[in-house]
Each structure stands twice: as C-alpha cells, then as structure tokens.
Amino acid sequence: MSKICQITGKKAMIGNNVSHSKRRTKRTFDVNLFTKKFYYVEQDCWIQLRLSAAGLRIINRKGLDAALTEAVEKGYCDWNDIKVLD
C-alpha cells in the first residue's frame, strides 16, 4: 500500500540530506501515517483508513461522512480503496 493519506492526499516529499560540509544526498520525507478504525454510521459497518494526523483532525472537525465524500470528490481516495471490516 502506498504512503498516501486517504483524507488529505498528503504523500512523501523528496529533499536533500545536508551534511556539515554541505554535501547533498537525496532522501524522502515520509508522511506521519497510521491506520485507524472508524465506525461508519451511514453504512452500519467498521472501516479502516490510512491517514495522517491532519486527516484525523479533519474527521474530528467535519465528521467521517463529510470528510470521506470530500476526499472522494477531490480524488484522494476511491470508495473501493476503503477497507471494510466485518
């Protein structure tokens, strides 16, 4: 599974490691992702999302259904990508 937040669409960035002598080597700045289970009331089931801390704050602010529909509209995730737990 790729390292992309399903709510905000954040993904890894590429930058440089800079040593004391100012030599630059490529590196990646990964996103702070974690998996979290939510109870999706509209579908009456448990779902598992892979999201960042900013995505969790969006869900707390807007609600799970509003955050998911907005993420699908913006193309960050698809309804088929959301893992349903039974």
C-alpha positions, -999 to 999 in steps of 0.1 A, spaced: 0 0 0 13 34 -9 22 61 17 -6 85 9 -32 98 33 -67 88 22 -83 120 36 -58 148 28 -39 133 -1 -5 140 15 24 119 3 61 117 6 83 146 -5 118 144 -18 146 166 -5 183 166 5 203 154 34 228 182 40 260 172 59 282 196 78 304 200 47 273 209 28 273 177 7 238 170 -5 223 135 -9 187 126 -18 163 115 8 125 112 13 104 130 39 77 105 47 42 114 59 32 105 95 7 78 85 -12 54 107 -41 31 103 -73 38 123 -106 21 126 -138 41 124 -175 31 128 -192 44 97 -228 50 108 -243 56 74 -232 21 61 -235 5 96 -200 -10 94 -164 -6 106 -139 8 81 -101 11 83 -84 42 69 -47 50 64 -44 87 74 -22 114 87 -26 134 119 -41 163 98 -66 139 83 -77 128 118 -83 164 127 -104 169 96 -125 139 105 -130 153 140 -139 187 127 -162 178 98 -173 142 106 -165 110 89 -191 110 61 -183 146 51 -146 140 51 -149 108 30 -172 124 4 -149 154 1 -118 131 -3 -135 111 -30 -146 143 -48 -110 156 -48 -97 122 -59 -76 114 -29 -92 80 -25 -119 59 -41 -148 41 -24 -132 8 -35 -100 17 -17 -117 20 17 -112 -13 37 -144 -26 52 -140 -47 84 -166 -72 93 
